[in-house]
Amino acid sequence: MITVSNLALSRDGRELYRDASFLLHPGWKIGLTGANGAGKSTFFSLLLGELTPDAGQLVRPAVWTVAHMAQEVSALTISALDYVLNGDVELRQIEADLLLAEKEERYEDLANSYQRYDEIGGYTSRSRAAKLLAGLGFSESEQQKNVADFSGGWRMRINLAQTLMCRSDLLLLDEPTNHLDLDAILWLEDWLNAYPGTLVMVSHDRDFLDAVVGHILHVEQNTITHYRGNYSAFERMRAERLAQQQQAYEQQQEKIAHLTKYIDRFRAQATKARQAQSRIKALERMTAISPAHVDSQFSFSFREPERLASPLIRMDDVDCGYGERRVIKGVNFSLTPDTRLGLLGPNGAGKSTLIKTLVGELPLMAGERTVSDHTRIGYFAQHQVDHLDLKASPLLQLTRIAGRTEELTLRKFLGSFGFGGDRVEDTVENFSGGEKARLALALIVWQRPNVLLLDEPTNHLDLEMRHALTMAVQEYQGALVIVSHERHLLKACCDEFLLVADGQAQTFEGDLDDYADWLRQWRIAQEAKAAAEKPDNKKAAKAEAKPAVVEKAAEPAAPKKGVAINKEAQKAFAKAEKQIAELQQRQSAVEALLADNGIYDAARKAELEKALAEKADVDARLPVLEEEWLRLSELLESGA
């Protein structure tokens, strides 16, 4: 258990926390939220033991192993797979001990090290590391490449895999979905939901938080408040609390005004002096209630397009790709002012290729792209940030495209994107990634596009800015195409989806939950295909396909080996199926128990600890059994 009692801390002369107290139970999955600069990263430093509070205390079990995702990865000359394996420090130490003990012929130590190696799953460690990398989008060949061969975003994925490889009791993740696409995020959700330890995570992806966490720690106004439930539940509870706070504040102000009026009126009258003094004391004793406020500085809208046409862009039998490599074939659709289209598909399937073809950045390999004379495209992609003038201020860059617009109007517009006061005249080279993304978006919004193409627009944006973007896009009057891992943005703004996969772009009949199911099935099919294409499997398949030579048997034939294997597989399949059903029943029962707020009472501490241990055991065993069930199922379907 992590205990926080009367915690207080200041950094660089600024108070971050004051009198914060709460408990975090083992096995909880917690989302850490708050505005930029509120103190989320500082709380991580406290959990890691890198900082000491000014007052109060933060206590966590000393025996816990803590896994924390670093924000940078050096350009190392070791393979991605070996780098991930380094995440299990004990595993690597045992491997070194084994080599030394064997060299020095210390056979007792060798035996002990092998025993421990087996206990921690050393023999399956490489396959586990490979699965982590595969889930995050790395092919088998890419897993053998050196870390230095990957770009910064892909190195962050490798770093995340290394963090997950650590057999930790406490997992700290800071923006783990940055640089991930939707299919990798869905995989990570499944992994974290099966994680048996305690998770504390910072994320600006509200759907990701909703799917994973059951508790929220919100850093606001120099304190940390604990809320039960996922992010959506937190939003509702916080809104209710702020409304009550505002009502109490208004009532208090009325009372203060009444008391002050009485004091001012009767202070000088001798007959009323005692009453006035008692009211002065009452006013002094009254605890000031901070007025509720919405702390978001972002609120903008897209300017209405000057002209519209239908269709704005039309694609007829278009093949998209690079050079001679066709990525997508036979694309057919039109963009009208009413189009609200989301692009779905696995990593590398061609979503960004299709966007770039729509924009005109990539030439057509076949087909026809028709663009109306009135079409004005607004295109936001990650590389738009790289095209900003780093030596110029936001005001100067907007002035360059705004013509003779008054400076006050420009300042007001930039203020809606969070560039207020002196910040509007600072040079961009000093801006964070989020500030650069906001500026790039502001420059696009100003130009009043009637076709808006957004390729991962929420990267580097915090929750408040993502909310502001979603609200603005909902009101946008023009054709919209979005590629995003932000499911909330897709759900709120898209009326239809186009699935880009296996060289085609086709209408997807379903919602994002259906897409998650489709993606899981697609992954299974890809794994089966990859397994079938391995050299050993090809050789076996070829041998099985060769006609058998039939000879007259002198004595009764023995049962075929395949039949015996099939019977064993059927028995193992039935056993696994039964065990899964039993574990699922146990899982439902323990989750229902943990959903009861009464179990967190001090009097039921032993019952709570038993329930948490039960949940950790079930959550750890169930994925293993399900994977074995799937393997046996495929074996039986193949007729082995």
C-alpha positions in Angstrom: 0.0 0.0 0.0 1.1 3.6 -0.7 0.3 6.0 2.1 0.3 9.8 1.6 -0.2 11.8 4.7 -0.3 15.6 5.0 2.0 15.9 2.0 3.5 19.3 1.3 6.1 20.3 -1.3 7.4 23.4 -3.1 9.7 23.6 -6.1 11.6 26.6 -7.2 9.7 28.8 -4.7 6.3 27.6 -6.0 3.9 25.6 -3.8 2.8 22.4 -5.5 1.0 20.4 -2.8 -0.4 21.3 0.6 -1.8 18.9 3.1 -2.5 16.1 0.6 -3.6 12.7 2.1 -4.8 9.5 0.5 -4.2 5.7 0.3 -3.4 3.7 -2.8 -4.1 0.0 -2.5 -2.0 -2.8 -4.2 -3.4 -3.7 -7.6 -5.1 -0.4 -8.2 -4.8 1.3 -11.6 -4.6 5.0 -11.1 -4.8 7.9 -13.6 -2.8 11.0 -12.5 -4.4 14.1 -14.1 -4.0 17.9 -13.8 -2.9 20.9 -15.9 0.6 21.2 -17.3 2.9 22.3 -14.5 0.5 21.3 -11.7 3.0 18.7 -10.3 2.3 15.4 -11.9 6.0 14.6 -12.8 7.0 15.8 -9.3 4.6 13.2 -7.8 6.4 10.5 -9.9 9.7 11.7 -8.5 8.3 11.3 -5.0 7.2 7.8 -5.8 10.6 7.0 -7.1 12.3 8.3 -4.0 14.1 11.0 -5.9 12.5 13.8 -3.9 11.8 14.3 -0.2 8.6 16.2 0.9 8.9 19.5 2.7 6.3 18.2 5.2 4.2 15.1 5.7 5.2 11.8 4.1 4.8 9.4 1.2 5.5 5.8 2.1 5.5 2.8 -0.2 6.7 -0.8 0.5 10.5 -0.8 0.3 10.5 -4.3 -1.2 8.5 -3.2 -4.3 10.2 -3.3 -7.6 9.3 -0.1 -9.5 9.3 0.2 -13.3 9.4 3.7 -14.7 9.5 4.6 -18.4 12.3 7.0 -19.2 11.6 9.8 -21.7 14.7 9.4 -23.9 16.5 6.4 -25.5 20.2 6.6 -26.6 21.2 5.5 -30.1 22.5 2.2 -28.9 24.1 -0.5 -31.1 22.3 -3.4 -29.5 19.2 -5.0 -31.0 15.7 -3.8 -30.0 15.0 -7.3 -28.6 18.1 -7.3 -26.3 17.3 -3.8 -25.2 13.9 -4.9 -24.1 15.3 -7.9 -22.3 17.5 -5.4 -20.3 14.2 -4.3 -18.6 14.3 -7.5 -16.4 17.4 -6.6 -14.3 17.3 -9.8 -12.3 17.2 -11.9 -15.5 20.2 -10.2 -16.9 22.1 -10.6 -13.6 21.3 -14.3 -13.4 22.5 -14.8 -17.0 25.8 -13.1 -16.0 26.0 -15.3 -12.9 25.5 -18.4 -14.9 28.3 -17.6 -17.3 30.7 -16.8 -14.4 29.7 -19.9 -12.3 30.2 -22.1 -15.3 33.6 -20.6 -16.1 34.7 -21.0 -12.5 33.1 -24.5 -12.2 31.0 -23.5 -9.1 28.4 -26.2 -9.7 26.3 -25.6 -6.6 25.9 -21.9 -7.5 25.2 -22.9 -11.1 22.4 -25.2 -10.0 20.9 -22.4 -7.7 21.1 -19.9 -10.5 19.4 -22.2 -13.0 16.6 -22.9 -10.5 16.0 -19.1 -10.0 16.2 -18.6 -13.8 13.4 -21.1 -14.2 11.3 -19.5 -11.4 11.3 -16.1 -13.1 10.5 -17.5 -16.5 14.0 -17.1 -18.0 13.4 -19.8 -20.6 10.5 -17.9 -22.1 11.9 -14.4 -21.7 12.9 -13.9 -25.3 9.5 -14.9 -26.6 7.8 -12.6 -24.0 10.1 -9.7 -25.1 9.3 -10.4 -28.8 5.5 -10.4 -28.0 5.9 -7.0 -26.3 7.6 -5.6 -29.4 5.1 -7.2 -31.8 2.2 -5.7 -29.9 3.8 -2.3 -30.2 4.2 -2.7 -34.0 7.6 -4.2 -34.6 8.0 -7.0 -37.1 10.3 -10.0 -36.4 13.0 -8.5 -38.7 12.7 -5.1 -37.0 13.2 -6.6 -33.6 16.7 -7.7 -34.6 17.7 -4.1 -35.8 19.8 -1.9 -33.6 18.1 0.7 -31.5 20.1 3.3 -33.3 18.4 2.4 -36.6 15.0 3.7 -35.4 13.6 7.2 -35.3 12.8 9.0 -32.0 9.1 7.9 -31.9 9.9 4.2 -32.5 12.7 4.4 -29.9 10.0 5.5 -27.4 8.0 2.4 -28.3 11.1 0.3 -27.6 11.5 2.1 -24.3 7.9 1.3 -23.4 8.5 -2.4 -24.2 11.5 -2.4 -21.9 9.5 -0.9 -19.1 6.7 -3.5 -19.5 9.4 -6.3 -19.5 10.3 -5.4 -15.9 8.5 -7.7 -13.4 7.4 -4.8 -11.3 5.1 -4.2 -8.3 4.6 -0.6 -9.2 4.5 0.7 -12.8 4.8 4.4 -13.5 3.9 5.5 -17.1 4.1 9.1 -18.3 2.1 9.5 -21.6 2.6 5.9 -22.8 0.3 6.5 -25.8 2.5 9.2 -27.3 3.9 8.0 -30.6 1.5 5.0 -30.6 -1.2 4.4 -33.3 -4.6 3.1 -32.5 -3.8 -0.6 -32.9 -0.8 -0.3 -30.5 -3.0 1.5 -28.0 -5.6 -1.2 -28.1 -2.9 -3.8 -27.5 -1.5 -1.8 -24.6 -4.9 -1.5 -23.0 -5.2 -5.3 -23.0 -1.7 -5.7 -21.5 -2.3 -3.1 -18.7 -5.7 -4.6 -17.8 -3.9 -7.9 -17.2 -1.1 -6.3 -15.3 -1.3 -7.6 -11.6 0.7 -4.8 -9.9 -0.1 -1.2 -9.0 -0.2 1.3 -12.0 0.1 5.1 -11.8 -0.2 6.7 -15.2 -0.3 10.1 -16.8 -2.2 10.2 -20.0 -4.1 12.8 -22.1 -6.1 10.1 -23.9 -9.4 10.0 -22.0 -10.7 6.8 -23.7 -7.5 5.1 -22.8 -7.9 6.2 -19.2 -11.5 5.1 -19.2 -10.5 1.6 -20.4 -7.6 1.1 -17.9 -7.9 3.0 -14.7 -10.4 2.7 -11.8 -9.1 5.6 -9.7 -8.1 9.2 -10.5 -5.6 11.4 -8.6 -6.3 15.0 -9.7 -3.6 17.7 -9.0 -5.3 21.1 -8.7 -5.0 24.2 -6.6 -2.0 22.9 -4.6 -3.5 19.6 -3.5 -4.1 16.1 -4.8 -7.7 14.8 -4.7 -8.6 11.1 -5.0 -11.7 10.1 -7.0 -13.0 6.6 -7.4 -13.9 5.5 -11.0 -12.5 6.1 -14.4 -11.9 9.4 -16.1 -15.5 9.9 -17.2 -16.7 9.3 -13.7 -14.1 11.8 -12.4 -15.3 14.4 -14.8 -18.9 14.0 -13.6 -17.9 14.1 -9.9 -15.6 17.0 -10.3 -18.3 19.0 -12.1 -20.8 18.3 -9.3 -18.2 19.3 -6.7 -17.4 22.5 -8.5 -21.1 23.4 -8.9 -21.6 22.8 -5.2 -18.5 24.8 -4.4 -19.7 27.7 -6.6 -23.1 27.7 -4.9 -21.5 27.7 -1.4 -19.2 30.5 -2.5 -22.1 32.6 -3.8 -24.0 32.0 -0.5 -21.0 33.0 1.5 -20.4 36.2 -0.5 -24.0 37.2 0.2 -23.5 36.6 3.9 -20.2 38.5 3.9 -21.9 41.4 2.1 -24.7 41.4 4.7 -22.3 41.3 7.6 -20.1 44.0 6.1 -23.1 46.3 5.5 -24.2 45.8 9.1 -20.7 46.5 10.5 -20.3 49.6 8.4 -23.7 50.9 9.5 -23.5 50.3 13.2 -19.8 50.3 14.0 -20.0 53.9 15.3 -23.2 53.5 17.3 -22.6 52.8 20.9 -25.8 50.8 21.4 -24.9 48.6 18.5 -21.1 48.3 19.2 -21.3 44.8 20.8 -23.4 43.4 17.9 -21.0 44.9 15.3 -18.0 43.5 17.1 -19.5 40.0 17.2 -20.2 40.2 13.5 -16.6 41.3 12.8 -15.4 38.2 14.7 -17.8 36.0 12.8 -16.5 37.5 9.5 -12.9 36.8 10.6 -13.7 33.2 11.5 -15.5 32.5 8.3 -13.4 30.2 6.0 -13.0 31.7 2.6 -14.3 29.3 -0.1 -12.4 29.6 -3.4 -14.7 30.4 -6.3 -15.2 27.5 -8.7 -13.6 28.2 -12.0 -12.9 26.4 -15.3 -9.1 26.5 -15.6 -8.9 25.8 -19.3 -7.4 28.6 -21.3 -8.4 27.1 -24.6 -11.6 28.0 -26.5 -11.6 28.5 -30.2 -13.7 27.8 -33.3 -13.0 27.3 -37.0 -13.8 30.4 -39.1 -16.5 29.7 -41.6 -15.2 28.8 -45.0 -15.6 31.5 -47.6 -16.9 29.2 -50.3 -18.1 25.6 -50.6 -18.6 23.2 -53.5 -19.7 19.6 -53.9 -17.7 17.6 -54.3 -14.6 19.3 -53.0 -12.3 16.4 -53.8 -13.1 13.2 -55.7 -11.0 10.1 -56.0 -11.7 7.6 -58.9 -9.9 4.2 -59.0 -6.8 5.8 -57.4 -3.7 3.8 -56.5 -1.6 5.3 -53.8 2.0 4.6 -53.0 5.7 5.7 -53.1 7.9 5.3 -56.1 6.9 1.9 -57.6 5.4 0.5 -54.4 1.6 0.4 -54.4 0.3 0.7 -50.9 -3.5 1.0 -51.6 -5.3 0.1 -54.8 -8.6 1.2 -56.3 -9.6 4.1 -53.9 -13.1 5.5 -54.7 -14.8 8.2 -52.7 -15.8 11.9 -52.7 -15.4 14.6 -50.1 -18.4 16.9 -49.8 -19.1 19.7 -47.2 -21.0 17.2 -45.1 -18.2 14.5 -45.1 -17.0 13.5 -41.6 -14.7 10.6 -42.3 -12.3 8.7 -39.9 -9.5 6.5 -41.3 -8.9 3.2 -39.5 -6.4 0.5 -40.1 -3.3 -1.3 -38.7 0.0 0.5 -38.4 1.7 0.8 -41.8 -1.4 0.0 -43.8 -1.4 3.3 -45.6 -3.6 5.8 -43.8 -1.0 8.6 -43.9 -0.3 7.6 -47.5 -3.9 8.1 -48.4 -4.0 11.5 -46.6 -0.9 12.7 -48.5 -2.4 11.6 -51.8 -5.6 13.5 -50.9 -3.5 16.6 -50.2 -1.5 16.2 -53.4 1.8 15.7 -51.7 2.1 12.2 -53.4 1.5 11.8 -57.1 -1.2 9.2 -58.2 0.1 5.9 -59.4 -3.2 5.3 -61.2 -6.7 6.8 -61.4 -7.9 10.3 -61.2 -8.0 13.0 -58.4 -10.5 15.8 -59.1 -10.3 19.0 -57.0 -12.8 21.8 -57.2 -11.6 25.3 -58.0 -13.1 26.5 -54.7 -11.3 23.9 -52.6 -9.0 25.2 -49.9 -7.2 22.5 -47.9 -6.2 22.7 -44.3 -3.7 19.9 -43.6 -2.3 19.2 -40.1 0.3 16.5 -39.7 3.1 15.9 -37.3 5.6 17.4 -39.8 3.7 20.7 -39.8 5.4 21.5 -36.5 8.8 21.2 -38.2 7.8 23.8 -40.8 7.3 26.6 -38.2 9.7 29.5 -38.2 11.6 28.9 -35.0 13.1 32.4 -34.9 9.7 34.1 -35.2 6.9 34.7 -32.7 3.3 33.4 -32.9 2.2 37.0 -33.6 4.7 37.5 -36.4 3.9 34.1 -38.1 0.1 34.9 -38.0 0.7 38.4 -39.3 2.4 37.0 -42.4 -0.8 35.2 -43.5 -3.4 37.6 -42.0 -2.8 40.6 -44.3 -4.0 43.9 -42.8 -5.9 42.5 -39.9 -5.6 44.6 -36.7 -3.1 43.4 -34.2 -5.7 43.3 -31.4 -7.8 40.8 -33.4 -4.7 38.6 -34.0 -3.8 38.7 -30.3 -7.3 37.8 -29.3 -7.3 34.9 -31.8 -3.9 33.6 -30.5 -5.1 33.9 -26.9 -7.8 31.4 -27.6 -5.0 28.9 -28.3 -3.2 29.7 -25.1 -0.8 32.3 -26.3 -1.5 35.2 -24.1 0.5 38.1 -22.6 4.2 38.1 -23.5 4.0 34.5 -24.8 2.5 35.8 -28.0 5.8 37.6 -28.8 8.2 34.8 -27.7 10.2 33.0 -30.3 9.0 29.5 -31.2 12.3 27.9 -30.6 11.7 28.2 -26.8 8.2 26.5 -27.1 7.4 22.9 -25.9 6.1 20.3 -28.4 2.5 21.0 -27.3 2.8 24.8 -27.8 4.3 24.2 -31.3 1.4 21.9 -32.2 -1.1 24.5 -31.0 0.5 27.2 -33.1 0.6 25.0 -36.2 -3.1 24.3 -35.7 -3.9 28.0 -35.1 -2.3 29.0 -38.4 -4.4 26.4 -40.2 -7.6 27.5 -38.5 -7.0 31.1 -39.5 -6.9 30.3 -43.2 -10.6 29.2 -43.2 -10.2 25.8 -45.1 -13.2 24.0 -46.5 -11.4 20.7 -46.5 -9.7 19.8 -43.2 -7.3 16.8 -43.1 -6.0 15.9 -39.6 -3.2 13.3 -39.3 -2.7 12.6 -35.6 -3.6 16.2 -34.5 -3.6 15.4 -30.8 0.0 14.4 -30.4 1.6 16.6 -27.6 -1.8 18.2 -26.7 -3.0 18.0 -23.2 -6.6 17.0 -22.1 -7.9 20.6 -22.1 -6.6 21.4 -25.6 -7.9 18.1 -26.9 -11.3 18.9 -25.5 -11.2 22.4 -27.2 -10.1 20.8 -30.5 -13.0 18.3 -30.3 -15.5 21.0 -29.6 -14.2 23.1 -32.5 -14.1 20.3 -35.0 -17.7 19.3 -34.2 -18.8 22.8 -35.3 -16.6 22.9 -38.3 -18.4 23.6 -41.6 -16.5 21.7 -44.3 -15.3 18.3 -45.3 -13.3 16.5 -42.6 -10.9 13.5 -42.7 -9.2 12.4 -39.5 -6.4 9.9 -38.7 -6.1 9.7 -35.0 -5.4 7.4 -32.0 -7.7 9.7 -30.0 -10.9 7.6 -30.0 -12.9 10.4 -28.2 -12.1 12.7 -31.2 -13.1 10.0 -33.7 -16.3 9.2 -31.9 -17.4 12.8 -31.4 -16.6 14.1 -34.9 -16.9 11.2 -37.5 -20.1 10.0 -39.1 -18.4 7.2 -41.1 -15.2 5.2 -41.2 -12.9 4.0 -44.0 -10.8 0.9 -43.2 -7.4 0.9 -44.8 -6.0 -2.6 -44.7 -4.4 -5.3 -46.9 -3.9 -2.9 -49.8 -7.5 -1.6 -49.9 -9.6 1.3 -48.5 -13.2 0.2 -47.9 -16.2 1.5 -45.9 -16.2 0.0 -42.4 -19.7 -0.9 -41.2 -19.3 -0.6 -37.5 -18.1 1.6 -34.6 -14.7 1.7 -32.8 -15.6 -1.2 -30.5 -16.3 -3.3 -33.6 -12.9 -2.1 -35.0 -11.1 -3.2 -31.9 -12.6 -6.7 -32.3 -11.7 -6.7 -36.0 -8.1 -5.7 -35.2 -7.7 -8.5 -32.7 -8.9 -11.1 -35.3 -6.6 -9.5 -37.9 -3.6 -9.8 -35.6 -4.4 -13.5 -35.0 -4.6 -14.1 -38.8 -1.3 -12.2 -39.3 0.5 -14.3 -36.6 -0.8 -17.5 -38.2 0.3 -16.4 -41.6 3.8 -15.5 -40.3 4.1 -18.8 -38.5 3.1 -20.7 -41.7 5.7 -18.8 -43.7 8.6 -19.8 -41.5 11.1 -22.2 -43.3 10.5 -25.1 -40.9 6.8 -24.9 -41.2 7.0 -24.7 -45.0 9.1 -27.9 -45.0 6.7 -29.7 -42.8 3.7 -28.6 -44.9 5.5 -29.8 -48.0 6.1 -33.2 -46.5 2.5 -33.5 -45.4 1.3 -32.7 -48.9 3.5 -35.4 -50.5 1.3 -38.5 -51.4 1.9 -41.4 -49.1 3.1 -44.8 -50.6 0.5 -47.4 -49.8 1.9 -50.9 -49.1 0.2 -54.1 -48.0 0.7 -54.5 -44.2 1.9 -57.9 -42.9 0.3 -57.1 -39.5 -2.3 -54.6 -38.2 -1.3 -51.0 -38.7 -0.4 -49.0 -35.6 -2.6 -45.9 -34.8 -1.4 -42.9 -36.8 0.7 -40.5 -34.8 -1.6 -37.6 -35.7 -4.6 -39.3 -34.3 -2.9 -39.7 -30.9 -1.7 -36.2 -30.9 -5.2 -35.0 -31.8 -6.8 -36.8 -28.9 -4.2 -35.4 -26.5 -4.9 -31.9 -27.9 -8.7 -32.4 -27.4 -8.2 -33.4 -23.8 -5.9 -30.4 -23.1 -8.3 -28.1 -24.9 -11.3 -29.3 -22.8 -9.2 -28.9 -19.6 -8.1 -25.3 -20.6 -11.7 -24.4 -21.4 -12.9 -25.6 -18.0 -10.1 -23.8 -16.2 -10.9 -20.5 -18.0 -14.5 -20.7 -17.1 -13.6 -21.3 -13.4 -11.2 -18.4 -13.5 -13.7 -16.1 -15.1 -16.2 -16.9 -12.4 -13.6 -16.1 -9.8 -12.7 -12.9 -11.6 -16.3 -11.7 -11.7 -16.9 -12.5 -8.0 -13.7 -10.7 -6.8 -14.4 -7.7 -9.0 -18.0 -7.4 -7.6 -16.4 -7.6 -4.1 -13.9 -4.8 -4.9 -16.7 -2.6 -6.3 -18.3 -2.5 -2.9 -17.0 0.6 -1.1 -17.5 -1.0 2.2 -14.6 -3.4 1.7 -12.2 -0.5 2.0 -13.2 0.1 5.6 -10.4 -0.5 8.1 -12.3 -3.2 9.8 -12.3 -5.3 6.6 -8.6 -4.9 5.9 -7.8 -8.6 5.9 -10.7 -9.3 3.6 -9.5 -6.6 1.2 -6.0 -7.9 1.1 -7.3 -11.4 0.4 -9.5 -10.1 -2.4 -6.6 -8.1 -4.0 -4.3 -11.2 -3.8 -7.1 -13.2 -5.4 -7.6 -10.7 -8.2 -3.8 -10.5 -8.9 -3.6 -14.3 -9.1 -6.6 -14.5 -11.5 -5.5 -11.6 -13.7 -2.0 -13.2 -14.1 -3.3 -16.8 -14.8 -6.2 -16.0 -17.1 -4.2 -14.5 -20.1 -1.8 -17.5 -20.0 -4.7 -20.0 -20.1 -6.5 -18.0 -22.9 -3.3 -18.0 -25.0 -2.9 -21.8 -24.5 -6.6 -22.3 -25.4 -6.2 -20.3 -28.6 -3.1 -22.3 -29.5 -4.9 -25.6 -29.0 -7.9 -24.3 -30.9 -5.8 -23.5 -33.9 -4.1 -26.9 -33.6 -7.4 -28.8 -33.6 -8.8 -26.7 -36.5 -5.7 -27.5 -38.6 -6.5 -31.2 -38.1 -3.0 -32.0 -36.6 
